């Protein structure tokens, strides 16, 4: 049995992921610029804007989750602790919120895998284990297959 504090929804974890990913990219870019132009210092010009992030924003980014390291490729289990799939992708809507996780079900070495879209608010994260309560592998395989739109 877990406490409310130990159990978070995947949506709670991911709700700021797009901003964190953008900020993390900004941090990497900013570090490169600093290293390249260490000898060049320029005064700020009135009306100019900062491209990177502030020191305070960097502290927030450092405390955040990495989708690549902590979510993508991770197993998804049901409440009986049976592996039912793997998180293959996260769908970010135009309003910059993470709305769906693409779960790969079945298959072997990518062959015969069935991708399905599951709303992120249906997942639970408990002690670094991603759980989809009430799910069974066969039920997920019976769902409509997710396919990316051609652009």
HELIX and SHEET records of a PDB file:
HELIX    1   1 UNK A   10  UNK A   14  1                                   5    
HELIX    2   2 UNK A   17  UNK A   36  1                                  20    
HELIX    3   3 UNK A   55  UNK A   63  1                                   9    
HELIX    4   4 UNK A   67  UNK A   70  1                                   4    
HELIX    5   5 UNK A  120  UNK A  122  5                                   3    
HELIX    6   6 UNK A  137  UNK A  142  1                                   6    
SHEET    1   A 7 UNK A   7  UNK A   9  0                                        
SHEET    2   A 7 UNK A 123  UNK A 126 -1                                        
SHEET    3   A 7 UNK A 129  UNK A 132 -1                                        
SHEET    4   A 7 UNK A  75  UNK A  77  1                                        
SHEET    5   A 7 UNK A  83  UNK A  92 -1                                        
SHEET    6   A 7 UNK A  98  UNK A 105 -1                                        
SHEET    7   A 7 UNK A 114  UNK A 119 -1                                        
END                                                                             
